[in-house]
Amino acid sequence: MFFGPLAVFLGAANVAVGLLATLPQVVGDLSQLATPSLVRFFGSRKTFVLCGVGGQAVCLAAAVFLALHPWHGLICLMVLSILYWSSWMVITPAWQSWIGDLVPASERGRFFGWRSRWIQIATFAALVVGGLLLESFRSRDAAFGFACLMALALAGRLLSLVFLSFQKDVAEEAGAEDAYRFRDFVKSLRSHNFGKFVLFTALFGAAVNISGSYFVPFVLDELGFGYARFMILLALMFGAKFLTMPMWGHLSDKYGSRRLFALSCAFFCLPPLLLLVSRNFAYLFLVQIVGGLAVGGFELTSFNFLLDNTSPKHRTRAASYYQVLTGIGIVGGAVTGGFLLKHAPLGLAPFTAVFLISGVLRVLLWLALMPGIREVRKVPHVTYRELAGRLVRFQKSIAE
């Protein structure tokens, strides 16, 4: 998350910083098409995942050196960023398939809910520590501050490598190599439940990132808020996500992922539309809380739904295709949002146009495509109103 600030420190212009944020992700998304073949080459999903994490560690070690000795800094940083993202994203489908086999279906919601909750704690802690570290070295030796930051990241990645090595290796079910090709999968998206889910998620992710990719410049530049207020808003989003993750997981185990997924996406439609009402700092608390609730539910239930709708022998390939298409949607949404900020239609203010179009597209996609996605598990029927009530009651029991 600190490659961007490092690029600014190395003298990158705005265009270069934007390219650093998008190009590595595009390359990483496309690299996932090779995941099934690479898993077969390495012999197991665990071995492949460990190699990918090791590759990330090598990139972070090189980033420590680059911060202290910025030889062709921007070019080297772009190469490191591409290698880092590719090493991470190419192993993601294999990890999803592997962990899906390790965790029983009846416990996935609860397990991933609590797992995601601790990830949010660690992410927010890293953000705060990193920001304080850079600020403390800002006026003395910024290069050394970035080197320390990358060294801490390297230590964390090596620690995760150790813990991953302790996990049980599970052989992938035979027959995965007989799955359909990417082109065939894209052509058949509307013909099966998993394809409809992937199509919706990719398009919805594009709609979300039309505005979501530009929340930071909206807060810092458009509203003129300082870093303290920005950190408060960020903390509210992380806090809402952290507190609600176990709730989403518990109810997903009981009532299935599809209805919870639909409800989280409905919540996800609200933030950009709420931003059209007011820009008051206190009002933005509500927007961030709703956003954190939506993000937490979306991330957890979409992952559980992927596991529910894929067989073990095809899961690595299916997860690869899912990641590629949703990644393309994210990048496409960010590019579209950038275009709208420069060419806002109908005489609208740039950020007003971005928020309005993003919110309306989210609602239209939810209404048009969500009804075609069905639950594959046998779970008790529950209405959205009842489910929302259970969400509130469960959260109250956690608080008590």
C-alpha positions as CSV (number, residue, x, y, z in Angstrom):
1,M,0.0,0.0,0.0
2,F,3.1,2.3,0.2
3,F,4.4,1.8,-3.3
4,G,2.5,4.9,-4.3
5,P,4.1,7.2,-1.7
6,L,7.5,5.7,-2.5
7,A,6.9,6.7,-6.1
8,V,6.1,10.2,-5.1
9,F,9.3,10.3,-3.0
10,L,11.3,9.2,-6.0
11,G,9.8,12.1,-8.0
12,A,7.0,10.5,-10.0
13,A,4.5,12.7,-11.7
14,N,0.7,12.1,-11.3
15,V,0.5,10.1,-14.5
16,A,3.3,7.9,-13.4
17,V,1.7,7.3,-10.0
18,G,-1.6,6.4,-11.7
19,L,0.2,4.0,-14.0
20,L,1.9,2.4,-11.0
21,A,-1.6,1.9,-9.5
22,T,-3.1,0.3,-12.6
23,L,-0.5,-1.4,-14.8
24,P,0.7,-3.9,-12.1
25,Q,-2.8,-4.9,-11.4
26,V,-3.6,-5.5,-15.0
27,V,-0.6,-7.7,-15.5
28,G,-1.4,-9.5,-12.2
29,D,-5.0,-10.1,-13.4
30,L,-3.9,-11.6,-16.7
31,S,-1.2,-13.7,-15.0
32,Q,-4.0,-15.7,-13.3
33,L,-4.8,-17.3,-16.6
34,A,-1.6,-19.3,-16.2
35,T,-2.4,-20.4,-12.6
36,P,-3.8,-23.9,-13.4
37,S,-0.8,-24.8,-15.6
38,L,1.6,-23.5,-13.0
39,V,-0.1,-25.5,-10.2
40,R,0.5,-28.6,-12.3
41,F,4.1,-27.6,-13.0
42,F,4.9,-27.1,-9.3
43,G,3.1,-30.4,-8.4
44,S,0.8,-29.0,-5.6
45,R,-1.1,-25.9,-4.7
46,K,0.8,-25.5,-1.4
47,T,4.2,-25.5,-3.2
48,F,3.0,-23.0,-5.7
49,V,1.6,-20.7,-3.1
50,L,4.8,-20.9,-1.0
51,C,6.9,-20.0,-4.1
52,G,4.6,-17.0,-4.8
53,V,4.9,-15.7,-1.3
54,G,8.7,-16.2,-1.5
55,G,8.7,-14.1,-4.7
56,Q,6.9,-11.3,-2.9
57,A,9.5,-11.4,-0.2
58,V,12.3,-11.0,-2.8
59,C,10.5,-8.0,-4.3
60,L,10.2,-6.4,-0.9
61,A,13.9,-7.0,-0.2
62,A,14.7,-5.3,-3.5
63,A,12.4,-2.4,-2.5
64,V,14.5,-1.9,0.7
65,F,17.6,-1.5,-1.4
66,L,15.8,0.7,-3.9
67,A,14.7,3.2,-1.2
68,L,18.3,3.6,-0.1
69,H,19.9,3.5,-3.6
70,P,17.3,4.8,-6.1
71,W,19.2,3.9,-9.3
72,H,16.6,4.4,-12.1
73,G,14.2,4.5,-9.3
74,L,10.9,4.8,-11.1
75,I,11.6,2.2,-13.7
76,C,12.9,-0.2,-11.1
77,L,9.9,0.5,-8.8
78,M,7.5,-0.2,-11.7
79,V,9.2,-3.5,-12.4
80,L,9.2,-4.5,-8.7
81,S,5.5,-3.5,-8.4
82,I,4.6,-5.6,-11.4
83,L,6.5,-8.6,-10.1
84,Y,5.1,-8.2,-6.6
85,W,1.5,-8.0,-7.7
86,S,1.9,-10.8,-10.2
87,S,3.5,-13.0,-7.5
88,W,0.5,-12.3,-5.3
89,M,-2.3,-12.5,-7.8
90,V,-1.1,-15.5,-9.7
91,I,-1.2,-17.6,-6.5
92,T,-4.6,-16.3,-5.3
93,P,-6.8,-18.8,-7.2
94,A,-4.6,-21.7,-6.0
95,W,-4.8,-20.4,-2.4
96,Q,-8.6,-20.1,-2.7
97,S,-8.9,-23.6,-4.0
98,W,-6.5,-25.0,-1.4
99,I,-8.2,-23.3,1.6
100,G,-11.6,-24.2,0.2
101,D,-10.6,-27.9,0.5
102,L,-9.1,-27.4,4.0
103,V,-12.2,-25.6,5.6
104,P,-15.4,-27.7,5.8
105,A,-18.3,-26.1,3.9
106,S,-20.4,-25.9,7.1
107,E,-17.8,-23.7,8.8
108,R,-16.6,-21.5,6.0
109,G,-18.7,-18.5,6.9
110,R,-17.6,-18.4,10.6
111,F,-14.0,-19.2,9.8
112,F,-13.5,-16.6,7.0
113,G,-15.5,-14.1,9.0
114,W,-13.1,-14.2,11.9
115,R,-10.1,-14.5,9.6
116,S,-11.1,-11.4,7.7
117,R,-11.7,-9.6,11.0
118,W,-8.1,-10.1,12.1
119,I,-6.9,-9.2,8.6
120,Q,-8.6,-5.8,9.0
121,I,-6.9,-5.3,12.4
122,A,-3.5,-6.1,10.9
123,T,-4.1,-3.9,7.8
124,F,-5.2,-0.9,9.8
125,A,-2.4,-1.3,12.2
126,A,0.1,-1.5,9.3
127,L,-1.4,1.7,7.8
128,V,-1.1,3.6,11.0
129,V,2.4,2.4,11.8
130,G,3.5,3.0,8.3
131,G,2.1,6.5,8.3
132,L,3.6,7.4,11.6
133,L,7.0,5.9,10.6
134,L,7.1,8.0,7.3
135,E,6.0,11.1,9.1
136,S,8.7,10.7,11.8
137,F,11.4,10.4,9.1
138,R,9.9,13.0,6.8
139,S,12.1,15.9,7.9
140,R,15.2,13.9,8.6
141,D,15.9,10.9,6.3
142,A,12.8,10.0,4.2
143,A,14.7,7.3,2.3
144,F,15.7,5.5,5.5
145,G,12.0,5.7,6.6
146,F,10.8,4.0,3.4
147,A,13.6,1.4,3.8
148,C,12.5,0.7,7.3
149,L,8.9,0.4,6.1
150,M,9.8,-2.1,3.4
151,A,11.9,-4.1,5.8
152,L,8.9,-4.4,8.2
153,A,6.8,-5.6,5.2
154,L,9.5,-8.1,4.3
155,A,9.5,-9.4,7.9
156,G,5.8,-9.8,7.8
157,R,5.8,-11.6,4.5
158,L,8.6,-14.0,5.7
159,L,6.5,-14.8,8.8
160,S,3.5,-15.6,6.7
161,L,5.6,-17.9,4.6
162,V,6.6,-19.8,7.8
163,F,2.9,-20.1,8.9
164,L,1.8,-21.2,5.4
165,S,4.5,-23.9,5.4
166,F,2.8,-25.5,8.5
167,Q,-0.5,-25.9,6.7
168,K,-1.6,-29.3,5.5
169,D,-1.1,-30.0,1.8
170,V,-4.2,-31.4,0.1
171,A,-3.9,-33.0,-3.3
172,E,-6.2,-31.4,-5.9
173,E,-8.8,-33.7,-7.2
174,A,-7.9,-35.3,-10.6
175,G,-9.5,-33.9,-13.7
176,A,-8.8,-30.2,-13.3
177,E,-6.9,-30.1,-16.5
178,D,-10.0,-31.1,-18.5
179,A,-11.8,-27.9,-17.6
180,Y,-13.0,-25.5,-20.3
181,R,-10.8,-22.8,-21.7
182,F,-11.1,-19.1,-20.8
183,R,-12.7,-18.2,-24.1
184,D,-15.3,-20.9,-23.7
185,F,-16.0,-19.8,-20.1
186,V,-16.6,-16.2,-21.2
187,K,-19.0,-17.3,-24.0
188,S,-21.0,-19.4,-21.5
189,L,-21.3,-16.8,-18.7
190,R,-25.1,-16.4,-19.1
191,S,-25.7,-20.1,-19.3
192,H,-24.8,-21.3,-15.7
193,N,-25.1,-20.0,-12.2
194,F,-21.4,-19.5,-11.5
195,G,-21.1,-17.6,-14.8
196,K,-23.9,-15.3,-13.9
197,F,-22.3,-14.7,-10.6
198,V,-19.0,-13.8,-12.2
199,L,-20.6,-11.6,-14.8
200,F,-22.5,-9.6,-12.1
201,T,-19.4,-9.3,-9.9
202,A,-17.2,-8.1,-12.7
203,L,-19.7,-5.5,-13.9
204,F,-20.6,-4.5,-10.3
205,G,-17.0,-4.1,-9.4
206,A,-16.5,-1.8,-12.4
207,A,-19.5,0.3,-11.3
208,V,-18.1,0.5,-7.7
209,N,-14.6,1.6,-8.9
210,I,-15.9,4.4,-11.1
211,S,-16.2,6.3,-7.8
212,G,-14.4,4.1,-5.3
213,S,-11.0,4.6,-6.9
214,Y,-11.2,8.4,-6.4
215,F,-12.4,8.6,-2.8
216,V,-8.9,9.6,-1.6
217,P,-8.5,12.7,-3.9
218,F,-12.2,13.5,-3.2
219,V,-11.5,13.8,0.5
220,L,-8.0,15.3,0.4
221,D,-8.3,17.6,-2.7
222,E,-12.0,18.3,-3.4
223,L,-13.1,18.6,0.3
224,G,-9.7,19.9,1.5
225,F,-9.7,17.7,4.6
226,G,-6.3,17.1,6.3
227,Y,-4.7,13.8,6.9
228,A,-6.1,13.6,10.5
229,R,-9.7,13.7,9.2
230,F,-8.8,11.3,6.4
231,M,-7.5,8.8,8.9
232,I,-10.6,9.1,11.0
233,L,-12.8,8.3,8.0
234,L,-10.6,5.4,7.0
235,A,-10.7,4.1,10.6
236,L,-14.5,4.2,10.6
237,M,-14.7,2.1,7.4
238,F,-12.2,-0.4,8.8
239,G,-14.0,-0.5,12.1
240,A,-17.4,-1.2,10.6
241,K,-15.9,-3.9,8.4
242,F,-14.0,-5.4,11.4
243,L,-17.1,-5.5,13.7
244,T,-19.5,-7.0,11.1
245,M,-17.3,-9.7,9.6
246,P,-18.3,-12.4,12.1
247,M,-21.9,-11.5,11.7
248,W,-21.8,-12.0,7.9
249,G,-19.9,-15.3,8.4
250,H,-22.4,-16.6,11.0
251,L,-25.5,-15.8,8.9
252,S,-23.8,-17.1,5.7
253,D,-23.3,-20.5,7.3
254,K,-27.0,-20.6,8.4
255,Y,-28.8,-19.0,5.5
256,G,-26.5,-19.5,2.5
257,S,-24.2,-17.0,0.7
258,R,-26.5,-15.9,-2.1
259,R,-29.0,-13.9,-0.1
260,L,-26.3,-12.4,2.1
261,F,-24.4,-11.5,-1.1
262,A,-27.4,-9.8,-2.5
263,L,-28.0,-7.9,0.7
264,S,-24.4,-6.7,0.9
265,C,-24.5,-5.5,-2.7
266,A,-27.7,-3.6,-1.9
267,F,-25.8,-1.8,0.9
268,F,-23.0,-1.3,-1.6
269,C,-25.3,0.8,-3.8
270,L,-25.8,3.4,-1.1
271,P,-22.4,5.2,-0.4
272,P,-22.0,7.1,-3.7
273,L,-25.7,8.2,-3.6
274,L,-25.3,9.3,0.0
275,L,-22.3,11.4,-1.0
276,L,-24.6,13.4,-3.2
277,V,-26.7,14.6,-0.2
278,S,-24.0,16.2,1.9
279,R,-20.2,16.7,2.3
280,N,-20.3,17.5,6.0
281,F,-17.5,15.7,7.8
282,A,-19.8,14.3,10.5
283,Y,-22.2,13.1,7.8
284,L,-19.4,11.2,6.1
285,F,-19.2,9.1,9.2
286,L,-22.5,7.5,8.1
287,V,-21.2,7.0,4.6
288,Q,-18.1,5.2,5.8
289,I,-20.0,3.0,8.2
290,V,-22.4,1.9,5.5
291,G,-19.4,1.4,3.2
292,G,-17.5,-0.8,5.7
293,L,-20.6,-2.9,6.3
294,A,-21.0,-3.4,2.6
295,V,-17.4,-4.2,1.9
296,G,-17.2,-6.7,4.7
297,G,-20.3,-8.6,3.5
298,F,-19.4,-8.4,-0.1
299,E,-15.8,-9.8,0.3
300,L,-16.9,-12.6,2.6
301,T,-20.1,-13.8,0.9
302,S,-18.7,-13.5,-2.7
303,F,-15.8,-15.7,-1.7
304,N,-18.1,-18.3,0.0
305,F,-20.4,-18.2,-3.0
306,L,-17.4,-19.0,-5.3
307,L,-16.5,-22.0,-3.1
308,D,-20.2,-23.2,-3.0
309,N,-20.5,-23.0,-6.8
310,T,-17.3,-24.8,-7.9
311,S,-16.3,-28.4,-7.6
312,P,-12.9,-29.1,-6.0
313,K,-11.4,-30.5,-9.3
314,H,-12.3,-27.3,-11.2
315,R,-11.9,-24.7,-8.4
316,T,-8.4,-23.5,-9.2
317,R,-9.3,-22.8,-12.9
318,A,-12.7,-21.3,-11.9
319,A,-11.1,-19.0,-9.3
320,S,-8.6,-17.9,-11.9
321,Y,-11.2,-16.9,-14.4
322,Y,-13.2,-15.2,-11.7
323,Q,-10.2,-13.1,-10.6
324,V,-9.3,-12.2,-14.2
325,L,-12.7,-10.9,-15.1
326,T,-13.3,-9.1,-11.8
327,G,-9.8,-7.5,-12.0
328,I,-10.6,-6.3,-15.5
329,G,-13.8,-4.8,-14.2
330,I,-12.0,-3.0,-11.4
331,V,-9.4,-1.5,-13.8
332,G,-12.1,-0.6,-16.3
333,G,-14.2,1.1,-13.7
334,A,-11.2,3.1,-12.5
335,V,-10.3,4.2,-16.1
336,T,-14.0,5.2,-16.7
337,G,-14.0,7.2,-13.5
338,G,-10.9,9.1,-14.5
339,F,-12.4,9.9,-17.8
340,L,-15.6,11.2,-16.2
341,L,-13.6,13.4,-13.8
342,K,-12.2,15.2,-16.9
343,H,-15.3,15.1,-19.1
344,A,-18.3,15.3,-16.8
345,P,-21.6,15.0,-18.7
346,L,-24.6,17.3,-18.6
347,G,-22.6,20.2,-17.0
348,L,-22.3,18.3,-13.7
349,A,-19.5,18.9,-11.3
350,P,-16.8,16.2,-11.8
351,F,-17.2,14.3,-8.5
352,T,-21.0,14.7,-8.7
353,A,-21.0,13.0,-12.1
354,V,-18.8,10.2,-10.8
355,F,-20.9,9.5,-7.7
356,L,-24.2,9.7,-9.5
357,I,-23.2,7.4,-12.4
358,S,-21.5,4.9,-10.1
359,G,-24.6,4.7,-7.8
360,V,-27.1,4.5,-10.6
361,L,-25.2,1.8,-12.3
362,R,-24.9,-0.3,-9.1
363,V,-28.6,-0.1,-8.6
364,L,-29.4,-1.0,-12.2
365,L,-27.0,-4.0,-12.2
366,W,-28.5,-5.3,-8.9
367,L,-32.0,-5.1,-10.3
368,A,-31.1,-6.6,-13.7
369,L,-28.7,-9.4,-12.8
370,M,-29.1,-10.4,-9.2
371,P,-32.4,-12.2,-9.7
372,G,-30.7,-14.6,-12.1
373,I,-28.3,-15.9,-9.4
374,R,-29.6,-18.7,-7.3
375,E,-28.5,-20.4,-4.0
376,V,-27.1,-23.9,-4.5
377,R,-27.1,-25.0,-0.9
378,K,-30.2,-26.2,1.0
379,V,-30.8,-23.5,3.5
380,P,-33.9,-22.1,5.4
381,H,-35.8,-19.4,3.5
382,V,-35.5,-15.9,4.9
383,T,-36.7,-12.6,3.6
384,Y,-34.4,-9.6,3.2
385,R,-36.3,-7.8,5.9
386,E,-35.9,-10.7,8.3
387,L,-32.3,-11.0,7.4
388,A,-31.6,-7.3,8.0
389,G,-33.3,-7.7,11.4
390,R,-31.1,-10.7,12.2
391,L,-28.0,-8.7,11.2
392,V,-28.9,-6.0,13.7
393,R,-29.7,-8.4,16.5
394,F,-26.6,-10.5,16.0
395,Q,-24.5,-7.3,16.1
396,K,-26.1,-6.3,19.3
397,S,-25.3,-9.7,20.9
398,I,-21.7,-9.2,19.9
399,A,-21.6,-5.8,21.4
400,E,-23.1,-7.1,24.7
